[in-house]
Structure formats: C-alpha cells, structure tokens
Amino acid sequence: MAGILSLRPFEGRDYDRAREVLERAAQLTAFRDRVAALQKDWDGLIAAPVGDEDETARADRRNLGRLRRGLRTREEAYFKPILHTLVELGGSAKMGDILVRVEKG
C-alpha cells in the first residue's frame, strides 16, 4: 500500500494533504468492509440448500436414457437458433441464458 498512501504529508506537516490521505484510507477501509460483507452474502447464497431433493433423486431425473432414433431432435436443428441468440446477446453469453432464450423461441 506504500504506493497508494504515503506518510510524507504527515512528515512534512502538509496537513491538507495528510487529511486527503486519511480520507482515502477511510474510503479504502469502507470499500474493503463492503467487499467482505458481499463475500459473506455470496458464501451464504452458495451454501444455501436449493431444495430437499437428494443426490439420488437428482441423478434419476438426469438419467433419462437415450431416445429412440427419430424421437430426438437432430443437433443441426439447434445451430441456427443458438447462433441467432448469440448475435442478439452480443456474441457471447452463459450457456443457460442461451438455452432459455432458444427454448422460448
């Protein structure tokens, strides 16, 4: 932090500059405290249980097996909707956001 806050104003009795340094230190401390509070909130969100569903139920729900030929939509059918959605979203987006928009059509 030596590059950000210097003790020279205190040593040279430049009290106006020293006051500025103290105010900047207070701003940095407040910012650090806000970041710590946000981190605590984030950790609480991540640790919060999503539901009462256990691992076995989630695995059963995901394991739907393969569909018979002809029942599954070909991958090529999704290319254009995905590309159009990417263009609408500025060229990049999270996979979940893209899939939600493609699903809505």
C-alpha positions in Angstrom: 0.0 0.0 0.0 3.0 2.2 0.0 2.3 3.4 -3.5 -1.3 4.4 -2.6 -0.9 6.0 0.7 2.2 7.8 1.7 3.3 9.1 5.1 5.2 12.0 3.6 2.4 14.6 4.1 2.5 13.8 7.8 6.3 14.1 8.0 6.3 17.4 6.0 3.4 18.9 8.0 1.3 19.2 4.9 -1.9 18.9 6.8 -4.3 19.4 3.9 -2.6 16.5 2.0 -2.5 14.5 5.2 -6.2 14.9 5.6 -6.7 13.7 2.0 -4.6 10.7 2.7 -6.7 9.9 5.8 -9.9 10.3 3.8 -8.6 8.0 1.1 -7.6 5.4 3.8 -11.2 5.7 5.2 -12.6 5.1 1.7 -10.4 2.1 1.2 -11.4 0.7 4.6 -15.1 1.1 3.8 -14.7 -0.5 0.4 -12.8 -3.4 2.0 -15.6 -3.8 4.5 -18.3 -3.8 1.8 -16.3 -6.4 -0.2 -16.1 -8.6 3.0 -19.9 -8.2 3.5 -20.6 -9.1 -0.1 -18.3 -12.2 0.2 -20.2 -13.3 3.3 -23.5 -12.8 1.4 -22.2 -14.7 -1.5 -21.0 -17.6 0.7 -24.4 -17.7 2.2 -26.1 -18.0 -1.2 -23.7 -20.7 -2.4 -24.2 -22.7 0.8 -28.0 -22.4 0.9 -29.7 -25.6 0.0 -31.6 -25.5 -3.2 -34.3 -27.9 -2.1 -35.0 -31.1 -0.2 -34.1 -33.2 -3.2 -31.3 -35.7 -2.5 -28.5 -36.8 -4.8 -30.3 -40.0 -5.9 -33.4 -38.1 -7.0 -31.3 -35.7 -8.9 -29.4 -38.5 -10.6 -32.6 -40.3 -11.5 -34.0 -37.2 -13.0 -30.9 -36.6 -15.2 -30.6 -40.1 -16.3 -33.4 -40.3 -18.8 -31.6 -42.6 -21.1 -31.3 -42.3 -24.9 -34.4 -41.7 -27.0 -35.1 -44.0 -29.9 -34.0 -42.8 -33.4 -36.5 -40.4 -34.9 -37.8 -39.2 -31.5 -34.8 -36.9 -30.8 -34.4 -33.6 -32.5 -31.2 -33.5 -34.6 -28.4 -31.3 -33.3 -28.3 -29.4 -36.5 -31.8 -28.1 -35.9 -30.4 -26.1 -32.9 -27.5 -24.5 -34.7 -29.4 -21.5 -36.2 -31.4 -20.7 -33.1 -28.3 -20.8 -31.0 -26.3 -18.6 -33.4 -29.2 -16.1 -33.7 -29.4 -15.9 -29.9 -25.7 -15.3 -29.6 -26.0 -12.5 -32.1 -28.8 -11.0 -30.1 -26.7 -11.2 -26.9 -23.7 -9.5 -28.4 -21.7 -12.5 -29.4 -21.3 -14.3 -26.0 -23.4 -15.4 -23.1 -23.7 -18.1 -20.5 -25.0 -21.4 -21.8 -28.0 -21.3 -19.5 -29.1 -17.9 -20.8 -28.7 -19.1 -24.4 -30.8 -22.2 -23.8 -33.6 -20.3 -22.0 -33.9 -17.9 -25.0 -33.7 -20.7 -27.6 -36.4 -22.7 -25.7 -38.7 -19.6 -25.7 -38.2 -19.4 -29.4 
